[in-house]
Amino acid sequence: MKFQEIINQYKPVLVDFFATWCGPCKMQAPILEELKQRVGDTASIIKIDVDQNLQVAAQYQIRSVPTLIIFKNGEIRWKQSGVFPTNELERLIKENL
């Protein structure tokens, strides 16, 4: 499935734009794993390596990593850079169900 197809889903899609060399990105990874357990199939959570997906990163104006974006039906519902706790991300996903 292509990126556009994934973000065009009816359910919320949390995209983590990250880089392998990024320290805060490594801190965000286990938080996203826990979030996936909490939200189950109500939302999709995907990771996009900005160094391997330069076009997508440029399209969404990713200037720092990690940057998290919640899409629904292809629209950006929320976008923020930095590390976020599980509870905050879970709340944001539920607001966009």
N, C-alpha and C positions, 0 to 999 in steps of 0.2 A: 504494500500500500504506500502510495506517495504521500509526502508531507501535506500537500493541499487536501488530499482525500481524508487524511487523519483529522486535520483541524476543522473540516467542514461537517463533522459529526454533530448530531443533535445534543449528545451529552458533552459536558465540559471536558476540555483537553488541556491539561497543565503541561507546558513545554518548558523544560529546563535547558537553557542555552548555557553550555559549560565548556571548559577547556581542561585537558588532562593535566596541564602544568599549574592549574589554579588551586591554591590552598583552600579558600572558602568553598569552592565547588566540591572539594572532597568532604568538607563538613556537611554540605547540603545533601549529599548522596544518601546517608543512612536515614535522614529525616524523610526523604521522598520514599524510601522503602517502607518506613512505618506508615506514612500517609497512604500508600497503596493498600496496605493491610486494612486500614480504617475505612477507606472509601469503596474498596472492592470494584465492582463493575459499574458503579454509578458515574465514574469518570475515568479517562485515560491519562496516564502519566508517561511522557516520553522525554528522552534526553537527546539533545542535538549538540554535537561537537562543533563549535564555531570554526575551528581550524580545518575541519574536513567538509564543512558546509558553508563556505564563504558567501555564496549567493543568498541563501536563506537568512544568514546573519545580517547581511547588508540590507535585504528587503525589509526586515523588521527593526533596522537601526540599532542593532546590539552593539553597544559601546563598551560595556564592561560585563564581566562574568563573575558569579552566576547572574543571569537575568531570567526571571520566571514570567511567563505569559500564560494567562488562561484564555483559551479560545472557546467559542460556542457558535456553531453554524458558520464558521469561518471568520467571525468577528472577534476582535480583541476586546475582552471584557475587563481585563486587569493586567497590568504590566509593572514590574518593579525589579530593581537590581538589588542584590545582597542575599544574605542567608536568612531564611524565614523558618520559624518554628512550626512543628506539625499542627498544633491547634489553630494557628492563624490560617494556614493553607487549607485545612479542613473546613474552616468557617467560610473562606472565600469560595471554595468549590460548592458547598451547600447553597450559598447565595446565588449561584449560577446554574443550579439544577433546572 
